[in-house]
Amino acid sequence: MSGAQPVCLPVGGCLPLAELPRLDYERFSRLLREAVQGGARVVSYFARPETDGLTLYAVLLADGDGRIALLRTTLGESFSSLSPELPQLQLFEREIAEQYGVRPEGHPWLKPVRFHAGWTGAPDVWQREAGRHPLVGDMAYYRVAGDEIHEVAVGPVHAGVIEPGHFRFQCHGEEVLHLEISLGYQHRAIEKILRGGPHPATVYQMETAAGDTTIGHTWAYAQLLESLAGVQVPQRAQVIRAIGLELERLANHVGDVGALAGDVGFLPTSSFCGRLRGDYLNLSAEICGSRFGRGLVRPGGVSFDLEDARIATLQQRLKVLEPETCGAIDLCFDSPSVLARFEGIGTVSAQDATALGLVGVAARACGLARDLRQHLVPAVWTAAFAQPVLEEDGDVYARGNVRRREIVASLALLGYFLDQLPAGDTRVPVRELAADSLAVSCCEGWRGEVVHAAITDRDGRIDRYKIVDPSFHNWSGLALALRGQQISDFPLCNKSFNLSYCGFDL
Amino acid sequence: MLGRIVLHLLVLLILSPLLPGVIAKTKALFAGRIGAPLLQPYYDLARLMRKEFIFSRTTTWVFLAGPVVGLVVPLLAAQLMPFGGLGASLSFRGDLVLFVYLFGLARFFTAASALDTGSSFEGMGAVREVTFSCLAEPTLLFALLVLACGADSLTLNDLLGPALAGRWHSGQAASLALIAVCLFVVVLVENSRIPFDDPNTHLELTMIHEVMVLDHSGPAFGLVLYGAAMKLLVLGALLVRLVLPLQTGHVLLDLLLLVAGLVGLAVLIGVVESTMARLRLPRVPQVLVGTTLLSAFALVLVLR
């Protein structure tokens, strides 16, 4: 209880709040800084009003050892911002400022994140009118001045059927000097709705936190409840969850490679991958009746079993899909005219990626071994998962190639899981949640890590629920990747990240 | 002469929407899809023409002038061009210069109507279109000069007349082959095809030609599409005539030959679009400077 070291927890673990020492802010920030210098990164950072005042929680994870470190401190009306030293905290601090009206002093980029009214009724940091919903996107954008500078505004309504987001480009001719991204159009206040939960509707809300990461978010949510309830999920259910997760990864990665090809006008791969994506979605539907995996993962296990006949169907269909997928994708990656468009575009350096705390595909494309499947709790991964797929260059090609290689790896994983499905139950009941406890759960969704954290009150109800979608970290990476690029390459860079708007907006 | 004018107009008005249809069908087959019907562009035009005109309050008459001029220009330019074996209906000394700059006029009005909307996208597209066309223009002029040197005339009718077939068997064959390649590039650039532009993309930031007509809708957009199809036919006819300079003397057979050549060109464009990715935008001027040099070299070969 001395607080000389952060309190550690295995991934997917649970801790009584009383065991987490309350540090003063100075010591908190020193430990945080040391941990990050030691190679850890902040995976979640959130505040909660408590009797002692607004309490700030930091959840850190060191890649490679799979242990989660926790810190907590109490905040006053303002606190000194850590973002100048640790840029990966900049969005988290802005978020806390927006939710609780506390000002991170010295924050270099203090702007609203999701444009909602404060949660506690405290005065707004930006002096926006109280009691009314703020206008989304209403903030001071970064401007570049000069005769030959022009500004291009894109969105929030786009030409394609995509989510709303606003992009401001400061351009010199065709060159982008700066891109600022403003989101928040799809804010649904999921975290706020969850207070006092879990409610009957909660699991459906989790499935749609980011609709394309249904399995990822529901897995993290289920794992969180299981660790709070102290329930062990049967092996068979874990493997079925893993099958669902890999199918989700395959469908999205295949769709992304096709979309990348479509953006550079390379039609064959674009068309074939569009069709193949549908085939993978149909495999999910084969398991649980929903192409997006809705209804599959539930706290305590899964709600659909895989009979031998269905396993055989899946194996048979995968056998046909595998060569088709590899053929369609190789066609694109073997075309010089496509490579000329992918290589050297939208580069993010490993240094910037580390500083911004990028995760998932975008991080692995910069050579950072950030893949939570290395140390997820279920033992299914340790047996089957070999190595994260890494690329060094950090450009569009690297992000595309990470996806291409992960598709191959996922197909192998799926084959293994379908072969080795252990016998047993698929679901156990989840009853009372531990009171006054903190739990953190993680899942490597197709886009990157999904981290959920929850604190229960003294009745074992959820008092604070925190969701971190990979997009939350990675949007800043996209903004950075556009510096000095051609504005005509923006759609391609954007597609290579393919981030979620609603996963960010929550 | 009146008969010729009518025949040229009929060919242009009736056949032109077929070409985008053929291109789309070729691309669909390459992608393993069935694709839209061959006659889809006709249906699209009919649908657009039935809609009402909608104009933004911030636009002026210039906004409509773009589509109208874009439609009239190919109609005029077609009269100067021999369509395959069918001679030009209007012909005078130096008409090739008029031919080239009629398209310049259309471009001026399209760009002006894009700027008229005040949208940042459309302005960006206008800048790109004008830049790339500037660079494509010398290629077209050099190519016509090569033909003019051989024919010893300055009318398109003579340039592409019956004598053209004989020149393929003379020492000029190399030059003609070079300008045929250059003209193919010009056809792709001027008609905003891959690898220079992507007519099917929905991404405003990458568009060149399409972004200039984003605000046009209904019949105005129909005029834009119709004009574009006719432009493709007129420029395509130039290339087809150069590569297939056969002449039977029979009007119907000549017409058939022209149509076969145009459909062949459309298929070729479809194949190029299916097998290539788009060029990066900064590469487009480099390619166009390259074709200019190539066509200049063809001229040197003829003059030496």
Contacts between the chains, C-beta under 8 A, distances in Angstrom:
chain1	res1	chain2	res2	distance
A	150	B	120	7.0
A	151	B	120	7.3
A	152	B	120	4.9
A	152	B	121	7.4
A	152	B	124	7.0
A	152	B	205	7.6
A	153	B	120	6.9
A	154	B	204	7.2
A	154	B	205	6.9
A	159	B	202	4.3
A	159	B	203	7.0
A	159	B	204	5.9
A	160	B	202	4.8
A	160	B	203	7.6
A	174	B	281	6.5
A	174	B	282	7.5
A	261	B	277	7.6
A	263	B	201	7.7
A	263	B	203	6.8
A	263	B	206	7.6
A	264	B	277	4.1
A	264	B	278	5.4
A	265	B	194	4.7
A	265	B	195	7.2
A	265	B	198	4.4
A	265	B	200	8.0
A	265	B	201	7.1
A	265	B	273	7.3
A	265	B	276	7.6
A	265	B	277	5.5
A	265	B	278	3.9
A	266	B	276	7.4
A	266	B	277	4.2
A	267	B	27	5.9
A	267	B	30	6.7
A	267	B	31	5.1
A	267	B	273	6.9
A	267	B	274	5.3
A	268	B	30	6.1
A	268	B	31	5.6
A	268	B	32	7.7
A	268	B	274	6.3
A	268	B	275	7.8
A	270	B	31	7.4
A	271	B	31	3.5
A	271	B	32	6.1
A	271	B	33	5.9
A	272	B	31	7.3
A	272	B	32	6.4
A	275	B	32	7.6
A	335	B	275	7.9
A	335	B	276	7.8
A	335	B	277	6.5
A	337	B	195	6.8
A	337	B	276	4.8
A	337	B	277	4.2
A	337	B	279	7.6
A	338	B	277	4.4
A	340	B	277	7.4
A	340	B	279	7.7
A	340	B	280	6.9
A	340	B	283	7.8
A	341	B	277	5.4
A	341	B	278	7.0
A	341	B	279	8.0
A	341	B	280	6.0
A	345	B	280	8.0
A	486	B	280	6.9
A	486	B	281	5.6
A	486	B	282	6.5
A	487	B	124	7.7
A	487	B	205	5.6
A	488	B	205	5.7
A	488	B	206	4.7
A	488	B	280	7.7
A	488	B	281	4.4
A	489	B	206	7.9
A	489	B	280	7.2
A	489	B	281	7.8
A	490	B	205	5.2
A	491	B	203	4.1
A	491	B	205	5.9
A	491	B	206	5.7
A	492	B	206	7.9
